[in-house]
Amino acid sequence: MEPRQPDPDLDLVRRTTDTEINRLLNRYLADAPDGAAALAHLRRTGNDGTLSPTAWSYLNLDPLLPPDTAPADDPRRHALDAACTTLVLWAHHQQSRPERMHRTPRPGRTDTSLDLGGALSRLSRTVDNASITPRFTQLTRMAPTGLPTTTLRPLIRCLREGGVPLDYAALAVQLTRWRMPGGRRQVQRHWSTTHFETRPAPRPDTTDTDTTVTTEKDTP
């Protein structure tokens, strides 16, 4: 019986992704040449998620690198793939935006509007749902063997155009879970839940059908 391979450290995935995006983001917002170049090279990454050597040269993902002896299906390699995919998606989201498109909730708080499902729910209040709902429905029902990069990119593009931010550290964790046993359905349910939780509550009907208005004519 083969020894069980270690699960990826999800907290490490979150912290590493958050640190790396903020480092690149600060360089980009400061108009540093290497900041703009890093995002440009990340955006050139294809749907297979394979970063070019030039793109790699701008990144520091050493905390997520698995041992050289780790097999190809080692879960820690899946975590690295998820982090890389997340960085690429963020680079598309941040393109030409002067504000921070990666945001995390305040310490000790939960903000479903920064989750992918919640962010798309916020966006759908201001744009035509025809460009969002079918893709989001596909994302929460699909069963791909790898990461859903092809489906995610158009949705991220919609968020960029609408100026709606996203918690990319959380997304990296979710994409890591996606490749774990039973993780895909768990992540899809979470996205669906935050999507509907973030919808505004319907406005109450203030009409009271039981109220009788008395006028002077009705007064005995």
TAGIGI-V474473 format. One record per pair of residues at least 4 apart in sequence whose C-alpha atoms are under 7 Angstrom apart, sorted by the first residue. I is the first residue (numbers start at 1). J is the second residue. Records with the same first field share a line. If there is no record, write none. Layout:
BEGIN
I->J, J
END
This chain:
BEGIN
5->74
6->75
7->75, 76
8->75, 76, 79
9->13
10->14, 173
11->15
12->16
13->17, 79, 83, 172, 173
14->18, 169, 170, 172, 173
15->19
16->20, 61
17->21, 83, 169, 172
18->22, 169
19->23
20->24, 60
21->25, 87
22->26
23->27
24->28, 35
25->29
26->30
27->31, 32, 35
28->32, 35, 36
29->98
31->35
32->36
33->37
34->38
35->39
36->40
37->41
38->42, 55, 58
39->43, 91
40->44
41->55
42->55, 88, 91
43->88, 91, 92
45->49, 50, 51
46->50
47->149, 150
49->85
51->55, 56
52->56
53->57
61->65
64->80
65->80
66->70, 76, 77
70->74
74->78
75->79
76->80
77->81
78->82, 176, 179
79->83, 176
80->84
81->85
82->86, 172, 175, 176
83->87, 172
84->88
85->89
86->90, 168, 171, 172
87->91
88->92
89->93, 153, 156
90->94
91->95
92->157
93->101, 156, 157, 160
94->101, 160
101->165, 166
102->165, 166, 167, 168
103->165, 166, 167
104->167
105->109, 110, 111
112->118, 194, 198
113->118, 119, 122, 198
114->118, 119, 165, 166, 167
115->119, 166, 167, 194
116->120, 166, 191
117->121, 191, 192, 194, 195
118->122, 194, 195, 198
119->123, 164, 166
120->124, 195
121->125, 195, 198, 199
122->198
123->127, 159, 162, 164
124->128, 129
129->133
130->134
132->136, 155
133->137
134->138
135->139, 151
136->140
137->141
138->142
139->151
140->188, 192
144->148
147->175
148->152
149->153
152->156
153->157
154->158
155->159
156->160
157->161
158->162
159->163, 164
160->164
167->171
168->172
169->173
170->174
171->175
172->176
173->177
174->178, 187
175->179
177->183, 184
178->183, 184, 187
179->183, 184
182->186
183->187
184->188
185->189
186->190
187->191
188->192
189->193
190->194
191->195
192->196
193->197
194->198
195->199
214->218
215->219
END
